[in-house]
Amino acid sequence: MDRRKFFTTAGVAAAGATATLAAPAIAQSAPELKWRMTSSFPKSLDTIFGGGETVARYVSEATDGKFQIQVFPAGEIAPAFEAANEVGKGAIECCHTCSYYYWGKDPTFAFGTAVPFGLNARQQFAWFYHGGGNDLLNEFYANHGYIGFPAGNTGAQMGGWFRKEINSVADMKGLKMRIAGFGGKVMSGIGVVPQQIPGGEIYPSLEKGTIDAAEWVGPYDDQKLGFYKVAKNYYYPGWWEGGASLHTFINLQKWNELPKAYQAILRQACQAANLDVTAKYDASNPGAIKSLVAAGAVLKPYPQDVMEAAFNAAKAAYAELSAANPAFKKVYESMAAFRNDAYLWQQVSEATFDSFMMNQQRKKEL
């Protein structure tokens, strides 16, 4: 017998047998899945809506198309503010939304997006990923039937568009303002009447005078929505959203049924979207703010007494809610402790560097 031929033939046969045996195991670990994701945002807001699309694209690419997620804009398969509720019920596998839209169910939801005088975007990333923030939130989200992962951050937002000029905290009293979640509660503490309105409905409400002011995100999105045409006074900063996070919420049962590899891919896709949304806003906002000012928008900082009054109202709200809600208190104490150390560090390096560079810009040295 030709020993070389024998071993070659045997090797080929063994490899064929191994392939035959392995195929079912591979198929089981990489099943073909088609999920739906409902967004809380319209397609026209390409950056914020695009966060969900980024998640879906990365998941498809990493699984050779075996795991596909179809993204639907707000209102197509679920109302904007019902996205997470539909996921919790199991009607839809996942959604891309803001956690604080569900503030009315429990104020603890606010921490998943942003809270007044809370964390900036980088601090929010750090708290979520390395400060225990996302683990604490997922303990809370499990009670509502889903698990969540950060999937986008707008950075510090603007403080809104006002039909009339604001010179002091007295001018805020009685104003009807579109503002969501915890920010609305604090605004009510200084006399504002908060209104929760989906993004696509803000412009007509502002134009008709149904509301007196509105906040959305920042220059890039606000320009698309055209607010400067009906309310020229553009205030900053959005102290209630120093680094507003978006989330992908996934039905908990559906998540637990996923192969571990798919869980890892989906988790990493959300993390990629988290970075991408922030980077796109940072790249798009500078040009947009120039265009808005050229079109007649009047940039103004909030008066100091408004900032101080809002800060004090926020402290009172934190104390009130912590006393009444153990889940809120647990997450707040974690965030607050992290915030204190984070701002201490950023004063040493980040803020000093930024301040120097901004001063060079003002001197036209850049």
LOZA-557331 format. One line per 4 residues: number of its first residue (from 0); their letters; for each residue y, x, z of C-alpha. Coordinates in steps of 0.25 Angstrom, whole numbers. Layout:
residues N
NUM = A = Y,X,Z | ...
***
This chain:
residues 366
0 = MDRR = 0,0,0 | 14,5,-3 | 20,6,11 | 34,6,6
4 = KFFT = 32,-7,-2 | 25,-13,10 | 37,-11,19 | 47,-15,9
8 = TAGV = 40,-28,6 | 38,-31,21 | 52,-28,24 | 57,-38,14
12 = AAAG = 47,-48,19 | 52,-46,33 | 67,-47,29 | 64,-60,22
16 = ATAT = 57,-66,34 | 68,-62,43 | 78,-68,34 | 70,-81,34
20 = LAAP = 69,-81,49 | 83,-78,51 | 90,-88,42 | 88,-100,51
24 = AIAQ = 94,-93,63 | 106,-88,55 | 108,-103,50 | 108,-108,64
28 = SAPE = 118,-98,68 | 127,-101,57 | 127,-116,54 | 135,-122,43
32 = LKWR = 146,-130,51 | 158,-139,46 | 168,-142,57 | 181,-149,56
36 = MTSS = 194,-144,63 | 206,-154,65 | 219,-147,67 | 231,-152,75
40 = FPKS = 240,-147,64 | 244,-151,49 | 240,-142,38 | 255,-139,35
44 = LDTI = 256,-131,47 | 248,-120,41 | 248,-110,52 | 244,-119,64
48 = FGGG = 235,-128,55 | 230,-115,49 | 224,-110,63 | 213,-120,61
52 = ETVA = 211,-116,47 | 210,-101,51 | 199,-105,61 | 191,-113,51
56 = RYVS = 192,-102,40 | 188,-90,49 | 176,-99,54 | 172,-101,40
60 = EATD = 173,-87,35 | 166,-81,47 | 154,-91,45 | 153,-90,29
64 = GKFQ = 158,-104,29 | 146,-109,38 | 156,-114,48 | 167,-122,42
68 = IQVF = 179,-129,49 | 188,-139,41 | 202,-140,47 | 209,-153,46
72 = PAGE = 224,-155,49 | 230,-164,60 | 227,-178,57 | 216,-177,47
76 = IAPA = 204,-179,56 | 211,-179,69 | 225,-181,74 | 233,-168,78
80 = FEAA = 232,-171,93 | 218,-176,93 | 212,-163,87 | 206,-158,100
84 = NEVG = 202,-172,105 | 193,-174,92 | 187,-161,94 | 183,-164,109
88 = KGAI = 177,-177,105 | 169,-169,94 | 175,-177,82 | 179,-164,76
92 = ECCH = 173,-150,79 | 186,-143,81 | 202,-143,80 | 214,-134,79
96 = TCSY = 225,-139,88 | 234,-136,100 | 227,-138,114 | 240,-143,120
100 = YYWG = 240,-155,111 | 230,-161,121 | 239,-159,133 | 239,-174,135
104 = KDPT = 224,-173,139 | 226,-161,149 | 238,-152,150 | 228,-140,150
108 = FAFG = 227,-141,135 | 241,-135,134 | 236,-121,138 | 228,-120,125
112 = TAVP = 241,-121,117 | 253,-117,125 | 260,-120,138 | 275,-119,141
116 = FGLN = 279,-105,145 | 265,-101,143 | 259,-90,134 | 264,-84,121
120 = ARQQ = 254,-82,110 | 249,-69,113 | 247,-72,128 | 240,-85,124
124 = FAWF = 230,-77,116 | 228,-68,127 | 226,-79,137 | 216,-87,128
128 = YHGG = 208,-75,124 | 208,-65,136 | 215,-73,148 | 204,-84,149
132 = GNDL = 213,-95,143 | 204,-100,132 | 192,-100,142 | 200,-109,152
136 = LNEF = 205,-118,140 | 191,-120,135 | 186,-124,149 | 196,-135,148
140 = YANH = 194,-138,133 | 179,-140,136 | 182,-152,144 | 188,-158,131
144 = GYIG = 176,-155,122 | 181,-143,115 | 183,-128,115 | 195,-121,110
148 = FPAG = 200,-108,104 | 214,-103,101 | 217,-104,86 | 231,-101,84
152 = NTGA = 244,-98,91 | 258,-101,86 | 265,-91,95 | 277,-95,103
156 = QMGG = 283,-108,97 | 297,-113,94 | 304,-123,104 | 306,-134,94
160 = WFRK = 315,-141,85 | 327,-150,91 | 336,-160,84 | 347,-156,94
164 = EINS = 351,-143,101 | 346,-140,114 | 356,-133,123 | 350,-135,137
168 = VADM = 338,-142,144 | 347,-155,145 | 346,-156,130 | 330,-157,131
172 = KGLK = 330,-170,139 | 325,-182,131 | 322,-174,119 | 309,-179,112
176 = MRIA = 302,-167,108 | 289,-164,100 | 282,-155,109 | 267,-154,113
180 = GFGG = 259,-152,126 | 264,-145,138 | 277,-141,131 | 280,-156,131
184 = KVMS = 278,-158,146 | 287,-146,149 | 297,-152,139 | 297,-165,146
188 = GIGV = 300,-158,159 | 314,-154,153 | 316,-168,147 | 310,-168,134
192 = VPQQ = 301,-179,129 | 289,-172,122 | 282,-178,110 | 269,-174,105
196 = IPGG = 269,-175,90 | 260,-168,79 | 266,-158,71 | 266,-166,58
200 = EIYP = 274,-177,65 | 285,-169,71 | 295,-168,59 | 296,-183,57
204 = SLEK = 298,-185,72 | 309,-175,73 | 315,-180,60 | 316,-195,65
208 = GTID = 321,-191,78 | 308,-196,85 | 309,-182,92 | 320,-173,95
212 = AAEW = 313,-160,95 | 300,-154,91 | 292,-141,93 | 280,-137,84
216 = VGPY = 277,-122,83 | 287,-113,76 | 295,-109,64 | 284,-109,54
220 = DDQK = 278,-122,57 | 291,-129,61 | 297,-125,47 | 285,-132,40
224 = LGFY = 287,-144,48 | 302,-144,45 | 308,-147,59 | 321,-139,56
228 = KVAK = 325,-150,46 | 326,-161,58 | 328,-152,70 | 336,-139,68
232 = NYYY = 336,-134,82 | 324,-124,84 | 322,-120,98 | 313,-109,104
236 = PGWW = 305,-105,111 | 293,-115,112 | 291,-111,127 | 280,-121,127
240 = EGGA = 272,-114,117 | 273,-99,118 | 260,-97,111 | 254,-110,106
244 = SLHT = 239,-109,103 | 231,-118,94 | 216,-120,97 | 203,-123,90
248 = FINL = 196,-133,98 | 181,-135,95 | 172,-146,100 | 164,-140,112
252 = QKWN = 151,-145,107 | 153,-141,93 | 157,-127,98 | 145,-126,107
256 = ELPK = 136,-129,95 | 142,-118,86 | 134,-105,85 | 139,-94,93
260 = AYQA = 144,-86,80 | 152,-99,76 | 158,-100,89 | 163,-85,88
264 = ILRQ = 168,-87,74 | 176,-100,78 | 181,-93,90 | 186,-81,82
268 = ACQA = 192,-90,71 | 200,-97,82 | 205,-83,87 | 208,-79,73
272 = ANLD = 216,-91,70 | 223,-89,84 | 229,-76,78 | 231,-81,64
276 = VTAK = 240,-93,68 | 249,-84,77 | 250,-73,66 | 254,-83,56
280 = YDAS = 265,-90,64 | 271,-76,68 | 271,-73,53 | 277,-86,49
284 = NPGA = 287,-90,59 | 297,-79,57 | 300,-83,42 | 300,-98,46
288 = IKSL = 310,-96,57 | 320,-90,47 | 318,-101,38 | 320,-112,48
292 = VAAG = 333,-105,53 | 337,-104,38 | 334,-119,36 | 343,-123,48
296 = AVLK = 335,-122,61 | 343,-117,73 | 335,-108,82 | 338,-109,97
300 = PYPQ = 332,-105,110 | 329,-115,120 | 341,-115,131 | 337,-107,143
304 = DVME = 338,-119,152 | 328,-126,143 | 318,-115,144 | 320,-114,159
308 = AAFN = 318,-129,161 | 306,-129,152 | 300,-117,160 | 302,-124,173
312 = AAKA = 296,-137,168 | 284,-130,163 | 281,-123,177 | 282,-137,183
316 = AYAE = 272,-143,173 | 262,-131,175 | 263,-134,190 | 261,-149,188
320 = LSAA = 250,-148,178 | 242,-137,186 | 243,-146,199 | 237,-158,191
324 = NPAF = 227,-151,182 | 217,-140,186 | 213,-137,172 | 228,-135,168
328 = KKVY = 230,-126,181 | 218,-117,178 | 223,-114,164 | 238,-113,167
332 = ESMA = 235,-103,178 | 227,-94,169 | 238,-95,158 | 249,-93,168
336 = AFRN = 243,-80,174 | 240,-75,160 | 255,-78,156 | 261,-70,168
340 = DAYL = 253,-58,164 | 255,-59,149 | 270,-60,150 | 271,-49,160
344 = WQQV = 264,-40,150 | 272,-45,138 | 285,-42,145 | 280,-27,145
348 = SEAT = 277,-25,131 | 277,-37,121 | 290,-43,125 | 297,-30,126
352 = FDSF = 293,-25,112 | 297,-39,106 | 310,-39,113 | 314,-25,108
356 = MMNQ = 310,-29,94 | 317,-42,94 | 330,-35,98 | 328,-25,86
360 = QRKK = 327,-37,77 | 340,-43,83 | 347,-29,80 | 341,-30,66
364 = EL = 333,-17,68 | 320,-23,63
***
